[in-house]
Amino acid sequence: MIWLKYMIPKPLRSILRRQRQAAERRMLALDRVTDWSVLRRLRPYRSEFGGRRGKYIDRFYIEAFLETCQASIRGHVAEIQSDEYTRLFGKGRVTHSDIIDLNEGNEKRTITVDLAQSRSVPENAFDCILCTQTLFLIRDYASALRSLYTMLKPAGVLLVTVPGISPVVRGGLIAGEGADWWRFTARSAQHVFSQVFGDANVYVQTYGNVLTATAFLHGLVQEELTRQEVEFYDPDYEVVIGVKATKYVAL
Ligand SMILES: C[S@@+](CC[C@H](N)C(=O)[O-])C[C@H]1O[C@@H](n2cnc3c(N)ncnc32)[C@H](O)[C@@H]1O
């Protein structure tokens, strides 16, 4: 029956997809977790990170990190997979925008490269690269980091987020190539980025607390927590790790 789907024109398919998502999210009213004793179970309360019911918890942190760093999202900006965050946080500062992807099925991409193959990437091209939730999918993440460094102009800024405490991401959720390879901590992120960018040029910020970590593992969504609960910061519970790395080139 999958062929039937492709007989529907693409714009109509996206409208139908959005309508279905909105309808599924309205079901949260019937499914909202208020009594956390329901979480005493061996399988998660919801699968697929709860995306059918509301906004992913990790997105709150990814967006908080990008908002903190938004002054660096300027000039020629590249983003992996889409330009969603370039548009959201780059505002009037972006002069040119590119979308990078290895996945040839991504029709929005303007540059096709495999970040793990550092010899094939454009050099000194970007003032800023947004690489959210991608590095953990690349087996040779060290090569990918070198590629990202090469692609930045001198003084260019790389903004990366990676999951810390998270369920394993299975194939269906990953567009194109990739599989869930890595989890980082603030410490390991500082270490691996410093090896490429230099210790002084790497800033690491973590996000999360025990409540949001538990909620995220069970597929609860932002709408089921208060803002104060989501924003509470406990450095021992790294749900999302944000890294800002600047390409410093000695004159
Ligand atoms: C899970 S998506 C995350 C990106 C998205 N901007 C976000 O915040 O969710 C990962 C993207 O990285 C791409 N990708 C995976 N491995 C890659 C590689 N080695 N080189 C370039 N892109 C890659 C995938 O095709 C996919 O589009």
The ligand as a Gaussian input file, in Angstrom:
#p B3LYP/6-31G(d) Opt

LIG

0 1
 C       18.635000      13.276000      12.903000
 S       19.015000      14.445000      11.658000
 C       19.387000      15.835000      12.689000
 C       19.490000      17.160000      12.006000
 C       18.448000      18.167000      12.324000
 N       18.921000      19.465000      11.953000
 C       17.945000      18.139000      13.761000
 O       18.250000      19.049000      14.548000
 O       17.205000      17.216000      14.086000
 C       20.594000      13.930000      11.097000
 C       20.924000      14.417000       9.703000
 O       22.316000      14.200000       9.483000
 C       22.496000      13.602000       8.211000
 N       23.751000      12.834000       8.263000
 C       23.989000      11.667000       8.922000
 N       25.261000      11.269000       8.729000
 C       25.849000      12.224000       7.940000
 C       27.160000      12.383000       7.389000
 N       28.118000      11.471000       7.611000
 N       27.409000      13.463000       6.616000
 C       26.435000      14.384000       6.370000
 N       25.177000      14.293000       6.874000
 C       24.886000      13.221000       7.644000
 C       21.258000      12.731000       8.018000
 O       21.040000      12.403000       6.656000
 C       20.187000      13.660000       8.608000
 O       19.710000      14.547000       7.629000

